[in-house]
Amino acid sequence: MDSPALGYSRAGHDVIEISGNTYKVYSEINGDRVEAHRVNMVFPPPSRLLILQQAYEAIVRSTGCDVKKGSLVGDQAMVKAIVVCPPSLE
C-alpha cells in the first residue's frame, strides 16, 4: 500500500518518520485533501488509535496546516483527512 489514490497520482509526497513508523504524506494538487500511508512493516500491527495519532502529526508536519475536526479516517495502513490552512500572505 504505497501508491496514492488516483487524484494524488501527480502529487509529490513527503516522508515523515514518527516513533519508528514511516509515513508518506500525499497532498492533492490545489486541494485540501491528504493521504498518509504508513509504509514500514511492523508485527504485530500497531493499534489503530496510535496510527491515527501519528498520521495526524505527519499530516500537520508535511502540510503546515491543521486537520479539519472529524475528517481524519483510516486504518493501520492508510489515513485520509481534510486540512485547513491559514490564508497565504501573497
PDB file of N, CA, C and O in Angstrom:
ATOM      1  N   MET A   1       0.857  -1.172   0.000  1.00  0.00           N
ATOM      2  CA  MET A   1       0.000   0.000   0.000  1.00  0.00           C
ATOM      3  C   MET A   1       0.892   1.221   0.000  1.00  0.00           C
ATOM      4  O   MET A   1       0.991   1.933   0.999  1.00  0.00           O
ATOM      5  N   ASP A   2       1.536   1.456  -1.117  1.00  0.00           N
ATOM      6  CA  ASP A   2       2.487   2.550  -1.186  1.00  0.00           C
ATOM      7  C   ASP A   2       2.162   3.514  -2.307  1.00  0.00           C
ATOM      8  O   ASP A   2       2.943   4.428  -2.570  1.00  0.00           O
ATOM      9  N   SER A   3       1.041   3.339  -2.971  1.00  0.00           N
ATOM     10  CA  SER A   3       0.661   4.224  -4.066  1.00  0.00           C
ATOM     11  C   SER A   3      -0.553   5.037  -3.660  1.00  0.00           C
ATOM     12  O   SER A   3      -1.471   4.510  -3.032  1.00  0.00           O
ATOM     13  N   PRO A   4      -0.570   6.322  -4.015  1.00  0.00           N
ATOM     14  CA  PRO A   4      -1.706   7.155  -3.647  1.00  0.00           C
ATOM     15  C   PRO A   4      -2.928   6.869  -4.519  1.00  0.00           C
ATOM     16  O   PRO A   4      -2.831   6.209  -5.554  1.00  0.00           O
ATOM     17  N   ALA A   5      -4.069   7.373  -4.083  1.00  0.00           N
ATOM     18  CA  ALA A   5      -5.300   7.281  -4.875  1.00  0.00           C
ATOM     19  C   ALA A   5      -5.102   8.055  -6.177  1.00  0.00           C
ATOM     20  O   ALA A   5      -4.192   8.876  -6.281  1.00  0.00           O
ATOM     21  N   LEU A   6      -5.940   7.798  -7.151  1.00  0.00           N
ATOM     22  CA  LEU A   6      -5.807   8.381  -8.479  1.00  0.00           C
ATOM     23  C   LEU A   6      -5.683   9.904  -8.449  1.00  0.00           C
ATOM     24  O   LEU A   6      -4.885  10.460  -9.203  1.00  0.00           O
ATOM     25  N   GLY A   7      -6.440  10.587  -7.608  1.00  0.00           N
ATOM     26  CA  GLY A   7      -6.400  12.042  -7.548  1.00  0.00           C
ATOM     27  C   GLY A   7      -5.085  12.610  -7.055  1.00  0.00           C
ATOM     28  O   GLY A   7      -4.835  13.807  -7.196  1.00  0.00           O
ATOM     29  N   TYR A   8      -4.240  11.768  -6.477  1.00  0.00           N
ATOM     30  CA  TYR A   8      -2.956  12.204  -5.943  1.00  0.00           C
ATOM     31  C   TYR A   8      -1.782  11.716  -6.793  1.00  0.00           C
ATOM     32  O   TYR A   8      -0.626  11.933  -6.429  1.00  0.00           O
ATOM     33  N   SER A   9      -2.062  11.071  -7.902  1.00  0.00           N
ATOM     34  CA  SER A   9      -1.005  10.389  -8.658  1.00  0.00           C
ATOM     35  C   SER A   9       0.067  11.334  -9.185  1.00  0.00           C
ATOM     36  O   SER A   9       1.206  10.911  -9.382  1.00  0.00           O
ATOM     37  N   ARG A  10      -0.264  12.593  -9.417  1.00  0.00           N
ATOM     38  CA  ARG A  10       0.745  13.546  -9.884  1.00  0.00           C
ATOM     39  C   ARG A  10       1.315  14.380  -8.745  1.00  0.00           C
ATOM     40  O   ARG A  10       2.228  15.180  -8.951  1.00  0.00           O
ATOM     41  N   ALA A  11       0.783  14.195  -7.557  1.00  0.00           N
ATOM     42  CA  ALA A  11       1.223  14.985  -6.407  1.00  0.00           C
ATOM     43  C   ALA A  11       2.545  14.453  -5.867  1.00  0.00           C
ATOM     44  O   ALA A  11       2.836  13.259  -5.945  1.00  0.00           O
ATOM     45  N   GLY A  12       3.319  15.351  -5.331  1.00  0.00           N
ATOM     46  CA  GLY A  12       4.532  14.934  -4.643  1.00  0.00           C
ATOM     47  C   GLY A  12       4.156  14.402  -3.265  1.00  0.00           C
ATOM     48  O   GLY A  12       2.992  14.420  -2.866  1.00  0.00           O
ATOM     49  N   HIS A  13       5.168  13.931  -2.556  1.00  0.00           N
ATOM     50  CA  HIS A  13       4.899  13.447  -1.207  1.00  0.00           C
ATOM     51  C   HIS A  13       6.072  13.779  -0.303  1.00  0.00           C
ATOM     52  O   HIS A  13       7.196  13.985  -0.761  1.00  0.00           O
ATOM     53  N   ASP A  14       5.789  13.824   0.973  1.00  0.00           N
ATOM     54  CA  ASP A  14       6.819  13.984   1.993  1.00  0.00           C
ATOM     55  C   ASP A  14       6.925  12.680   2.754  1.00  0.00           C
ATOM     56  O   ASP A  14       5.925  11.990   2.955  1.00  0.00           O
ATOM     57  N   VAL A  15       8.122  12.341   3.176  1.00  0.00           N
ATOM     58  CA  VAL A  15       8.336  11.169   4.020  1.00  0.00           C
ATOM     59  C   VAL A  15       8.594  11.673   5.430  1.00  0.00           C
ATOM     60  O   VAL A  15       9.531  12.436   5.670  1.00  0.00           O
ATOM     61  N   ILE A  16       7.751  11.237   6.361  1.00  0.00           N
ATOM     62  CA  ILE A  16       7.826  11.682   7.753  1.00  0.00           C
ATOM     63  C   ILE A  16       7.973  10.449   8.637  1.00  0.00           C
ATOM     64  O   ILE A  16       7.207   9.494   8.508  1.00  0.00           O
ATOM     65  N   GLU A  17       8.958  10.467   9.536  1.00  0.00           N
ATOM     66  CA  GLU A  17       9.128   9.359  10.479  1.00  0.00           C
ATOM     67  C   GLU A  17       8.719   9.828  11.873  1.00  0.00           C
ATOM     68  O   GLU A  17       9.138  10.888  12.339  1.00  0.00           O
ATOM     69  N   ILE A  18       7.891   9.012  12.527  1.00  0.00           N
ATOM     70  CA  ILE A  18       7.421   9.312  13.878  1.00  0.00           C
ATOM     71  C   ILE A  18       7.508   8.039  14.711  1.00  0.00           C
ATOM     72  O   ILE A  18       6.831   7.051  14.425  1.00  0.00           O
ATOM     73  N   SER A  19       8.338   8.071  15.733  1.00  0.00           N
ATOM     74  CA  SER A  19       8.470   6.956  16.687  1.00  0.00           C
ATOM     75  C   SER A  19       8.634   5.603  16.002  1.00  0.00           C
ATOM     76  O   SER A  19       8.000   4.625  16.399  1.00  0.00           O
ATOM     77  N   GLY A  20       9.472   5.544  14.987  1.00  0.00           N
ATOM     78  CA  GLY A  20       9.749   4.281  14.321  1.00  0.00           C
ATOM     79  C   GLY A  20       8.804   3.925  13.191  1.00  0.00           C
ATOM     80  O   GLY A  20       9.036   2.939  12.493  1.00  0.00           O
ATOM     81  N   ASN A  21       7.753   4.691  12.990  1.00  0.00           N
ATOM     82  CA  ASN A  21       6.850   4.461  11.861  1.00  0.00           C
ATOM     83  C   ASN A  21       7.119   5.510  10.787  1.00  0.00           C
ATOM     84  O   ASN A  21       7.342   6.683  11.087  1.00  0.00           O
ATOM     85  N   THR A  22       7.093   5.066   9.528  1.00  0.00           N
ATOM     86  CA  THR A  22       7.375   5.947   8.399  1.00  0.00           C
ATOM     87  C   THR A  22       6.101   6.167   7.595  1.00  0.00           C
ATOM     88  O   THR A  22       5.403   5.214   7.247  1.00  0.00           O
ATOM     89  N   TYR A  23       5.805   7.430   7.303  1.00  0.00           N
ATOM     90  CA  TYR A  23       4.598   7.811   6.569  1.00  0.00           C
ATOM     91  C   TYR A  23       4.974   8.562   5.309  1.00  0.00           C
ATOM     92  O   TYR A  23       5.865   9.411   5.325  1.00  0.00           O
ATOM     93  N   LYS A  24       4.291   8.247   4.214  1.00  0.00           N
ATOM     94  CA  LYS A  24       4.343   9.073   3.015  1.00  0.00           C
ATOM     95  C   LYS A  24       3.051   9.874   3.021  1.00  0.00           C
ATOM     96  O   LYS A  24       1.957   9.310   3.053  1.00  0.00           O
ATOM     97  N   VAL A  25       3.188  11.192   2.989  1.00  0.00           N
ATOM     98  CA  VAL A  25       2.024  12.072   3.026  1.00  0.00           C
ATOM     99  C   VAL A  25       1.853  12.695   1.639  1.00  0.00           C
ATOM    100  O   VAL A  25       2.719  13.430   1.164  1.00  0.00           O
ATOM    101  N   TYR A  26       0.724  12.390   1.001  1.00  0.00           N
ATOM    102  CA  TYR A  26       0.390  12.890  -0.325  1.00  0.00           C
ATOM    103  C   TYR A  26      -0.667  13.983  -0.180  1.00  0.00           C
ATOM    104  O   TYR A  26      -1.642  13.812   0.552  1.00  0.00           O
ATOM    105  N   SER A  27      -0.477  15.092  -0.869  1.00  0.00           N
ATOM    106  CA  SER A  27      -1.451  16.192  -0.844  1.00  0.00           C
ATOM    107  C   SER A  27      -2.012  16.388  -2.239  1.00  0.00           C
ATOM    108  O   SER A  27      -1.289  16.293  -3.231  1.00  0.00           O
ATOM    109  N   GLU A  28      -3.315  16.663  -2.309  1.00  0.00           N
ATOM    110  CA  GLU A  28      -3.940  16.984  -3.583  1.00  0.00           C
ATOM    111  C   GLU A  28      -3.283  18.232  -4.170  1.00  0.00           C
ATOM    112  O   GLU A  28      -2.896  19.143  -3.438  1.00  0.00           O
ATOM    113  N   ILE A  29      -3.164  18.262  -5.473  1.00  0.00           N
ATOM    114  CA  ILE A  29      -2.697  19.474  -6.131  1.00  0.00           C
ATOM    115  C   ILE A  29      -3.873  20.447  -6.125  1.00  0.00           C
ATOM    116  O   ILE A  29      -4.955  20.117  -6.611  1.00  0.00           O
ATOM    117  N   ASN A  30      -3.667  21.637  -5.579  1.00  0.00           N
ATOM    118  CA  ASN A  30      -4.710  22.672  -5.484  1.00  0.00           C
ATOM    119  C   ASN A  30      -5.941  22.188  -4.729  1.00  0.00           C
ATOM    120  O   ASN A  30      -7.063  22.540  -5.092  1.00  0.00           O
ATOM    121  N   GLY A  31      -5.752  21.401  -3.701  1.00  0.00           N
ATOM    122  CA  GLY A  31      -6.887  20.899  -2.933  1.00  0.00           C
ATOM    123  C   GLY A  31      -6.580  20.860  -1.457  1.00  0.00           C
ATOM    124  O   GLY A  31      -5.498  21.250  -1.017  1.00  0.00           O
ATOM    125  N   ASP A  32      -7.553  20.381  -0.697  1.00  0.00           N
ATOM    126  CA  ASP A  32      -7.397  20.360   0.754  1.00  0.00           C
ATOM    127  C   ASP A  32      -7.422  18.949   1.334  1.00  0.00           C
ATOM    128  O   ASP A  32      -7.548  18.781   2.547  1.00  0.00           O
ATOM    129  N   ARG A  33      -7.306  17.947   0.488  1.00  0.00           N
ATOM    130  CA  ARG A  33      -7.345  16.560   0.969  1.00  0.00           C
ATOM    131  C   ARG A  33      -5.946  15.955   0.950  1.00  0.00           C
ATOM    132  O   ARG A  33      -5.137  16.239   0.067  1.00  0.00           O
ATOM    133  N   VAL A  34      -5.686  15.118   1.943  1.00  0.00           N
ATOM    134  CA  VAL A  34      -4.381  14.458   2.045  1.00  0.00           C
ATOM    135  C   VAL A  34      -4.567  12.986   2.366  1.00  0.00           C
ATOM    136  O   VAL A  34      -5.589  12.575   2.916  1.00  0.00           O
ATOM    137  N   GLU A  35      -3.563  12.207   2.014  1.00  0.00           N
ATOM    138  CA  GLU A  35      -3.481  10.800   2.392  1.00  0.00           C
ATOM    139  C   GLU A  35      -2.139  10.580   3.060  1.00  0.00           C
ATOM    140  O   GLU A  35      -1.115  11.062   2.576  1.00  0.00           O
ATOM    141  N   ALA A  36      -2.137   9.854   4.169  1.00  0.00           N
ATOM    142  CA  ALA A  36      -0.902   9.463   4.835  1.00  0.00           C
ATOM    143  C   ALA A  36      -0.834   7.938   4.828  1.00  0.00           C
ATOM    144  O   ALA A  36      -1.707   7.272   5.385  1.00  0.00           O
ATOM    145  N   HIS A  37       0.204   7.389   4.198  1.00  0.00           N
ATOM    146  CA  HIS A  37       0.384   5.942   4.101  1.00  0.00           C
ATOM    147  C   HIS A  37       1.519   5.537   5.039  1.00  0.00           C
ATOM    148  O   HIS A  37       2.625   6.069   4.942  1.00  0.00           O
ATOM    149  N   ARG A  38       1.249   4.597   5.947  1.00  0.00           N
ATOM    150  CA  ARG A  38       2.331   4.035   6.763  1.00  0.00           C
ATOM    151  C   ARG A  38       2.995   2.976   5.902  1.00  0.00           C
ATOM    152  O   ARG A  38       2.337   2.033   5.461  1.00  0.00           O
ATOM    153  N   VAL A  39       4.295   3.121   5.657  1.00  0.00           N
ATOM    154  CA  VAL A  39       4.966   2.269   4.674  1.00  0.00           C
ATOM    155  C   VAL A  39       5.954   1.278   5.276  1.00  0.00           C
ATOM    156  O   VAL A  39       6.581   0.519   4.538  1.00  0.00           O
ATOM    157  N   ASN A  40       6.107   1.265   6.593  1.00  0.00           N
ATOM    158  CA  ASN A  40       7.023   0.296   7.197  1.00  0.00           C
ATOM    159  C   ASN A  40       6.249  -0.926   7.694  1.00  0.00           C
ATOM    160  O   ASN A  40       5.055  -0.855   7.985  1.00  0.00           O
ATOM    161  N   MET A  41       6.964  -2.044   7.782  1.00  0.00           N
ATOM    162  CA  MET A  41       6.367  -3.282   8.274  1.00  0.00           C
ATOM    163  C   MET A  41       6.590  -3.390   9.777  1.00  0.00           C
ATOM    164  O   MET A  41       7.699  -3.162  10.262  1.00  0.00           O
ATOM    165  N   VAL A  42       5.544  -3.734  10.511  1.00  0.00           N
ATOM    166  CA  VAL A  42       5.626  -3.930  11.965  1.00  0.00           C
ATOM    167  C   VAL A  42       4.717  -5.098  12.316  1.00  0.00           C
ATOM    168  O   VAL A  42       3.576  -5.170  11.858  1.00  0.00           O
ATOM    169  N   PHE A  43       5.230  -6.011  13.131  1.00  0.00           N
ATOM    170  CA  PHE A  43       4.387  -7.117  13.591  1.00  0.00           C
ATOM    171  C   PHE A  43       4.565  -7.280  15.087  1.00  0.00           C
ATOM    172  O   PHE A  43       5.696  -7.361  15.566  1.00  0.00           O
ATOM    173  N   PRO A  44       3.478  -7.329  15.831  1.00  0.00           N
ATOM    174  CA  PRO A  44       2.107  -7.185  15.376  1.00  0.00           C
ATOM    175  C   PRO A  44       1.829  -5.743  14.968  1.00  0.00           C
ATOM    176  O   PRO A  44       2.549  -4.830  15.372  1.00  0.00           O
ATOM    177  N   PRO A  45       0.784  -5.539  14.166  1.00  0.00           N
ATOM    178  CA  PRO A  45       0.472  -4.184  13.713  1.00  0.00           C
ATOM    179  C   PRO A  45       0.191  -3.264  14.906  1.00  0.00           C
ATOM    180  O   PRO A  45      -0.391  -3.694  15.903  1.00  0.00           O
ATOM    181  N   PRO A  46       0.609  -1.992  14.798  1.00  0.00           N
ATOM    182  CA  PRO A  46       0.303  -1.047  15.872  1.00  0.00           C
ATOM    183  C   PRO A  46      -1.203  -0.816  15.969  1.00  0.00           C
ATOM    184  O   PRO A  46      -1.951  -1.116  15.038  1.00  0.00           O
ATOM    185  N   SER A  47      -1.627  -0.287  17.093  1.00  0.00           N
ATOM    186  CA  SER A  47      -3.059  -0.028  17.264  1.00  0.00           C
ATOM    187  C   SER A  47      -3.525   1.042  16.285  1.00  0.00           C
ATOM    188  O   SER A  47      -2.758   1.914  15.876  1.00  0.00           O
ATOM    189  N   ARG A  48      -4.779   0.955  15.925  1.00  0.00           N
ATOM    190  CA  ARG A  48      -5.374   1.935  15.016  1.00  0.00           C
ATOM    191  C   ARG A  48      -5.298   3.331  15.620  1.00  0.00           C
ATOM    192  O   ARG A  48      -5.012   4.293  14.907  1.00  0.00           O
ATOM    193  N   LEU A  49      -5.545   3.458  16.900  1.00  0.00           N
ATOM    194  CA  LEU A  49      -5.505   4.758  17.564  1.00  0.00           C
ATOM    195  C   LEU A  49      -4.106   5.373  17.471  1.00  0.00           C
ATOM    196  O   LEU A  49      -3.972   6.561  17.177  1.00  0.00           O
ATOM    197  N   LEU A  50      -3.068   4.574  17.718  1.00  0.00           N
ATOM    198  CA  LEU A  50      -1.701   5.069  17.617  1.00  0.00           C
ATOM    199  C   LEU A  50      -1.410   5.570  16.211  1.00  0.00           C
ATOM    200  O   LEU A  50      -0.826   6.640  16.038  1.00  0.00           O
ATOM    201  N   ILE A  51      -1.813   4.802  15.209  1.00  0.00           N
ATOM    202  CA  ILE A  51      -1.551   5.191  13.822  1.00  0.00           C
ATOM    203  C   ILE A  51      -2.314   6.461  13.469  1.00  0.00           C
ATOM    204  O   ILE A  51      -1.768   7.330  12.788  1.00  0.00           O
ATOM    205  N   LEU A  52      -3.553   6.590  13.909  1.00  0.00           N
ATOM    206  CA  LEU A  52      -4.312   7.820  13.640  1.00  0.00           C
ATOM    207  C   LEU A  52      -3.625   9.029  14.273  1.00  0.00           C
ATOM    208  O   LEU A  52      -3.558  10.094  13.660  1.00  0.00           O
ATOM    209  N   GLN A  53      -3.119   8.872  15.490  1.00  0.00           N
ATOM    210  CA  GLN A  53      -2.419   9.976  16.158  1.00  0.00           C
ATOM    211  C   GLN A  53      -1.144  10.342  15.407  1.00  0.00           C
ATOM    212  O   GLN A  53      -0.866  11.521  15.186  1.00  0.00           O
ATOM    213  N   GLN A  54      -0.378   9.343  15.020  1.00  0.00           N
ATOM    214  CA  GLN A  54       0.868   9.607  14.304  1.00  0.00           C
ATOM    215  C   GLN A  54       0.609  10.167  12.908  1.00  0.00           C
ATOM    216  O   GLN A  54       1.332  11.057  12.460  1.00  0.00           O
ATOM    217  N   ALA A  55      -0.402   9.663  12.221  1.00  0.00           N
ATOM    218  CA  ALA A  55      -0.728  10.168  10.881  1.00  0.00           C
ATOM    219  C   ALA A  55      -1.162  11.630  10.976  1.00  0.00           C
ATOM    220  O   ALA A  55      -0.815  12.438  10.115  1.00  0.00           O
ATOM    221  N   TYR A  56      -1.914  11.967  12.013  1.00  0.00           N
ATOM    222  CA  TYR A  56      -2.322  13.361  12.240  1.00  0.00           C
ATOM    223  C   TYR A  56      -1.063  14.233  12.328  1.00  0.00           C
ATOM    224  O   TYR A  56      -0.967  15.264  11.663  1.00  0.00           O
ATOM    225  N   GLU A  57      -0.117  13.815  13.143  1.00  0.00           N
ATOM    226  CA  GLU A  57       1.120  14.574  13.316  1.00  0.00           C
ATOM    227  C   GLU A  57       1.900  14.661  11.997  1.00  0.00           C
ATOM    228  O   GLU A  57       2.431  15.721  11.664  1.00  0.00           O
ATOM    229  N   ALA A  58       1.973  13.566  11.254  1.00  0.00           N
ATOM    230  CA  ALA A  58       2.685  13.557   9.971  1.00  0.00           C
ATOM    231  C   ALA A  58       2.031  14.519   8.982  1.00  0.00           C
ATOM    232  O   ALA A  58       2.726  15.227   8.253  1.00  0.00           O
ATOM    233  N   ILE A  59       0.710  14.547   8.952  1.00  0.00           N
ATOM    234  CA  ILE A  59      -0.016  15.446   8.046  1.00  0.00           C
ATOM    235  C   ILE A  59       0.258  16.904   8.407  1.00  0.00           C
ATOM    236  O   ILE A  59       0.509  17.730   7.529  1.00  0.00           O
ATOM    237  N   VAL A  60       0.210  17.212   9.689  1.00  0.00           N
ATOM    238  CA  VAL A  60       0.464  18.587  10.132  1.00  0.00           C
ATOM    239  C   VAL A  60       1.893  18.997   9.790  1.00  0.00           C
ATOM    240  O   VAL A  60       2.118  20.104   9.300  1.00  0.00           O
ATOM    241  N   ARG A  61       2.856  18.121  10.042  1.00  0.00           N
ATOM    242  CA  ARG A  61       4.260  18.426   9.716  1.00  0.00           C
ATOM    243  C   ARG A  61       4.456  18.639   8.218  1.00  0.00           C
ATOM    244  O   ARG A  61       5.155  19.562   7.799  1.00  0.00           O
ATOM    245  N   SER A  62       3.840  17.786   7.426  1.00  0.00           N
ATOM    246  CA  SER A  62       4.024  17.835   5.979  1.00  0.00           C
ATOM    247  C   SER A  62       3.372  19.059   5.349  1.00  0.00           C
ATOM    248  O   SER A  62       3.968  19.706   4.488  1.00  0.00           O
ATOM    249  N   THR A  63       2.157  19.378   5.771  1.00  0.00           N
ATOM    250  CA  THR A  63       1.393  20.430   5.107  1.00  0.00           C
ATOM    251  C   THR A  63       1.527  21.797   5.768  1.00  0.00           C
ATOM    252  O   THR A  63       1.320  22.822   5.119  1.00  0.00           O
ATOM    253  N   GLY A  64       1.871  21.820   7.052  1.00  0.00           N
ATOM    254  CA  GLY A  64       1.883  23.084   7.785  1.00  0.00           C
ATOM    255  C   GLY A  64       0.487  23.570   8.098  1.00  0.00           C
ATOM    256  O   GLY A  64       0.299  24.722   8.488  1.00  0.00           O
ATOM    257  N   CYS A  65      -0.496  22.699   7.930  1.00  0.00           N
ATOM    258  CA  CYS A  65      -1.905  23.045   8.150  1.00  0.00           C
ATOM    259  C   CYS A  65      -2.478  22.166   9.255  1.00  0.00           C
ATOM    260  O   CYS A  65      -1.878  21.160   9.632  1.00  0.00           O
ATOM    261  N   ASP A  66      -3.639  22.550   9.768  1.00  0.00           N
ATOM    262  CA  ASP A  66      -4.310  21.736  10.768  1.00  0.00           C
ATOM    263  C   ASP A  66      -5.270  20.777  10.065  1.00  0.00           C
ATOM    264  O   ASP A  66      -5.642  20.995   8.912  1.00  0.00           O
ATOM    265  N   VAL A  67      -5.659  19.731  10.756  1.00  0.00           N
ATOM    266  CA  VAL A  67      -6.611  18.761  10.223  1.00  0.00           C
ATOM    267  C   VAL A  67      -8.013  19.173  10.649  1.00  0.00           C
ATOM    268  O   VAL A  67      -8.259  19.447  11.824  1.00  0.00           O
ATOM    269  N   LYS A  68      -8.929  19.214   9.684  1.00  0.00           N
ATOM    270  CA  LYS A  68     -10.311  19.579   9.973  1.00  0.00           C
ATOM    271  C   LYS A  68     -10.906  18.575  10.952  1.00  0.00           C
ATOM    272  O   LYS A  68     -10.812  17.365  10.750  1.00  0.00           O
ATOM    273  N   LYS A  69     -11.511  19.082  11.999  1.00  0.00           N
ATOM    274  CA  LYS A  69     -12.101  18.229  13.027  1.00  0.00           C
ATOM    275  C   LYS A  69     -13.103  17.259  12.397  1.00  0.00           C
ATOM    276  O   LYS A  69     -13.963  17.653  11.610  1.00  0.00           O
ATOM    277  N   GLY A  70     -12.969  15.989  12.762  1.00  0.00           N
ATOM    278  CA  GLY A  70     -13.881  14.957  12.280  1.00  0.00           C
ATOM    279  C   GLY A  70     -13.549  14.388  10.915  1.00  0.00           C
ATOM    280  O   GLY A  70     -14.248  13.494  10.439  1.00  0.00           O
ATOM    281  N   SER A  71     -12.485  14.890  10.262  1.00  0.00           N
ATOM    282  CA  SER A  71     -12.191  14.420   8.901  1.00  0.00           C
ATOM    283  C   SER A  71     -11.140  13.318   8.849  1.00  0.00           C
ATOM    284  O   SER A  71     -10.941  12.716   7.793  1.00  0.00           O
ATOM    285  N   LEU A  72     -10.468  13.040   9.953  1.00  0.00           N
ATOM    286  CA  LEU A  72      -9.389  12.048   9.970  1.00  0.00           C
ATOM    287  C   LEU A  72      -9.993  10.647  10.055  1.00  0.00           C
ATOM    288  O   LEU A  72     -10.631  10.303  11.050  1.00  0.00           O
ATOM    289  N   VAL A  73      -9.793   9.841   9.014  1.00  0.00           N
ATOM    290  CA  VAL A  73     -10.319   8.472   8.982  1.00  0.00           C
ATOM    291  C   VAL A  73      -9.269   7.546   8.385  1.00  0.00           C
ATOM    292  O   VAL A  73      -8.474   7.952   7.537  1.00  0.00           O
ATOM    293  N   GLY A  74      -9.276   6.299   8.840  1.00  0.00           N
ATOM    294  CA  GLY A  74      -8.354   5.351   8.252  1.00  0.00           C
ATOM    295  C   GLY A  74      -8.117   4.133   9.114  1.00  0.00           C
ATOM    296  O   GLY A  74      -8.870   3.843  10.045  1.00  0.00           O
ATOM    297  N   ASP A  75      -7.049   3.425   8.780  1.00  0.00           N
ATOM    298  CA  ASP A  75      -6.700   2.196   9.485  1.00  0.00           C
ATOM    299  C   ASP A  75      -5.189   2.165   9.712  1.00  0.00           C
ATOM    300  O   ASP A  75      -4.539   3.209   9.662  1.00  0.00           O
ATOM    301  N   GLN A  76      -4.629   0.998   9.957  1.00  0.00           N
ATOM    302  CA  GLN A  76      -3.200   0.906  10.271  1.00  0.00           C
ATOM    303  C   GLN A  76      -2.294   1.172   9.065  1.00  0.00           C
ATOM    304  O   GLN A  76      -1.089   1.360   9.236  1.00  0.00           O
ATOM    305  N   ALA A  77      -2.844   1.190   7.869  1.00  0.00           N
ATOM    306  CA  ALA A  77      -2.023   1.383   6.672  1.00  0.00           C
ATOM    307  C   ALA A  77      -2.206   2.748   6.014  1.00  0.00           C
ATOM    308  O   ALA A  77      -1.232   3.343   5.552  1.00  0.00           O
ATOM    309  N   MET A  78      -3.441   3.252   5.964  1.00  0.00           N
ATOM    310  CA  MET A  78      -3.702   4.496   5.250  1.00  0.00           C
ATOM    311  C   MET A  78      -4.707   5.354   6.005  1.00  0.00           C
ATOM    312  O   MET A  78      -5.713   4.863   6.516  1.00  0.00           O
ATOM    313  N   VAL A  79      -4.410   6.646   6.062  1.00  0.00           N
ATOM    314  CA  VAL A  79      -5.281   7.603   6.737  1.00  0.00           C
ATOM    315  C   VAL A  79      -5.560   8.742   5.766  1.00  0.00           C
ATOM    316  O   VAL A  79      -4.661   9.210   5.067  1.00  0.00           O
ATOM    317  N   LYS A  80      -6.822   9.185   5.730  1.00  0.00           N
ATOM    318  CA  LYS A  80      -7.225  10.313   4.888  1.00  0.00           C
ATOM    319  C   LYS A  80      -7.721  11.434   5.788  1.00  0.00           C
ATOM    320  O   LYS A  80      -8.231  11.196   6.883  1.00  0.00           O
ATOM    321  N   ALA A  81      -7.560  12.659   5.305  1.00  0.00           N
ATOM    322  CA  ALA A  81      -8.025  13.815   6.070  1.00  0.00           C
ATOM    323  C   ALA A  81      -8.227  15.009   5.144  1.00  0.00           C
ATOM    324  O   ALA A  81      -7.783  15.024   3.996  1.00  0.00           O
ATOM    325  N   ILE A  82      -8.912  16.002   5.690  1.00  0.00           N
ATOM    326  CA  ILE A  82      -9.057  17.302   5.051  1.00  0.00           C
ATOM    327  C   ILE A  82      -8.264  18.291   5.900  1.00  0.00           C
ATOM    328  O   ILE A  82      -8.387  18.299   7.125  1.00  0.00           O
ATOM    329  N   VAL A  83      -7.451  19.124   5.253  1.00  0.00           N
ATOM    330  CA  VAL A  83      -6.660  20.090   6.010  1.00  0.00           C
ATOM    331  C   VAL A  83      -7.254  21.485   5.881  1.00  0.00           C
ATOM    332  O   VAL A  83      -7.888  21.825   4.883  1.00  0.00           O
ATOM    333  N   VAL A  84      -7.031  22.275   6.914  1.00  0.00           N
ATOM    334  CA  VAL A  84      -7.468  23.668   6.958  1.00  0.00           C
ATOM    335  C   VAL A  84      -6.201  24.502   7.112  1.00  0.00           C
ATOM    336  O   VAL A  84      -5.535  24.478   8.147  1.00  0.00           O
ATOM    337  N   CYS A  85      -5.892  25.237   6.055  1.00  0.00           N
ATOM    338  CA  CYS A  85      -4.647  26.006   6.061  1.00  0.00           C
ATOM    339  C   CYS A  85      -4.940  27.483   6.295  1.00  0.00           C
ATOM    340  O   CYS A  85      -5.977  27.998   5.877  1.00  0.00           O
ATOM    341  N   PRO A  86      -4.013  28.155   6.968  1.00  0.00           N
ATOM    342  CA  PRO A  86      -4.179  29.592   7.144  1.00  0.00           C
ATOM    343  C   PRO A  86      -4.080  30.297   5.792  1.00  0.00           C
ATOM    344  O   PRO A  86      -3.408  29.806   4.885  1.00  0.00           O
ATOM    345  N   PRO A  87      -4.741  31.436   5.653  1.00  0.00           N
ATOM    346  CA  PRO A  87      -4.654  32.164   4.381  1.00  0.00           C
ATOM    347  C   PRO A  87      -3.205  32.553   4.081  1.00  0.00           C
ATOM    348  O   PRO A  87      -2.447  32.907   4.984  1.00  0.00           O
ATOM    349  N   SER A  88      -2.838  32.483   2.823  1.00  0.00           N
ATOM    350  CA  SER A  88      -1.470  32.860   2.433  1.00  0.00           C
ATOM    351  C   SER A  88      -1.343  34.381   2.437  1.00  0.00           C
ATOM    352  O   SER A  88      -2.323  35.104   2.256  1.00  0.00           O
ATOM    353  N   LEU A  89      -0.133  34.839   2.643  1.00  0.00           N
ATOM    354  CA  LEU A  89       0.130  36.272   2.695  1.00  0.00           C
ATOM    355  C   LEU A  89       0.741  36.762   1.393  1.00  0.00           C
ATOM    356  O   LEU A  89       1.815  37.362   1.390  1.00  0.00           O
ATOM    357  N   GLU A  90       0.061  36.507   0.299  1.00  0.00           N
ATOM    358  CA  GLU A  90       0.581  36.924  -1.015  1.00  0.00           C
ATOM    359  C   GLU A  90       0.155  38.310  -1.358  1.00  0.00           C
ATOM    360  O   GLU A  90       0.502  38.817  -2.424  1.00  0.00           O
TER     361      GLU A  90
END
